[in-house]
Amino acid sequence: MENAQRVKIKADVMWAYMDKPNEMSGKYQVDLCNLSDAAVKALEDMGIGVRQKEDKGYFITCKSNNPIRAYDKDGDVIDGISIGNGSKSLALIGSYDWTWKNKSGVSASLKKLVIDELVAYEGSGEPEPVIMDDDDVL
């Protein structure tokens, strides 16, 4: 069940699977990272669990069964560009209650994602071949 309360947060974007599902979860998802103390408090007040990791600071993961749309500052949909780690965003977050296999909780629902500073993900491309000869062996 969707809850009515919403909060607007600033966040760094990481691991954005906006137009293809993440292989692990099978869902479209994005991590919203380096959240301020005020954002953490507002999210926790909504019942949303906020996690912390050294390279992400305080963060939440928003998941969806549908592709996630991101917008630029002018309100235009960002299409054809993969959003890379370190992109700066404003996000409108709601929450919803869930129950699954005798467990229940509250999860974040991403209502709108606006990218303030885009870092385009360019992929790793083809790996460079590594030539190893016997001199390199330790």
Salt bridges, closest charged atoms under 4 A:
GLU2 OE2 - ARG6 NH2 3.59
GLU2 OE2 - LYS111 NZ 2.01
ASP12 OD1 - LYS88 NZ 2.98
ASP31 OD2 - LYS56 NZ 2.36
ASP45 OD2 - LYS41 NZ 2.97
